[in-house]
């Protein structure tokens, strides 16, 4: 004999469906562009991830956490000027203003991937999970790219195959 169920489950089920629909609407307001991870030598155990976060919604958001299977730890970081010296510091959140967004780039906000599980190679893809202050999570696939240093703290992303034959000798 089958157990009898009360129809009282309809209210919670409708609330769950409404909540999921609301989350789906929020998911459309946050997006990620240009995600990539810096290629580092195979002996390096840390690297950084960069991207543009866009917030098309009406409410300010904040990135509050990140994770990846490629590293044991993923932290939110920023560069700050301390007595004329730029230093990298962990931050609790990265603001993503409504109608704008946030740029995660060398010399500014970025994700630090610490204690890499295995070496990353140019062209590999790193899965990133980004968690926002409203509980929303975005899953991102970030290719590993080489970033060429131009001196004076400046860096330039080099698309695959574009850095060959370039030299900074004589500068």
Protein Blocks (a to p, Z undefined) as FASTA:
>chain_A
ZZdddfklmmmmmmmmmmmmmmmmmmmmpccehiacddddfkbcbdcdddddddfbfbdc
ddfbdcdfkbmbdcddddddeehiacddddfbdcddehiacdddehiacdddehifbdcd
ehiacddddddfkopacdddddddddddebjhiacdddehklgopacehZZ
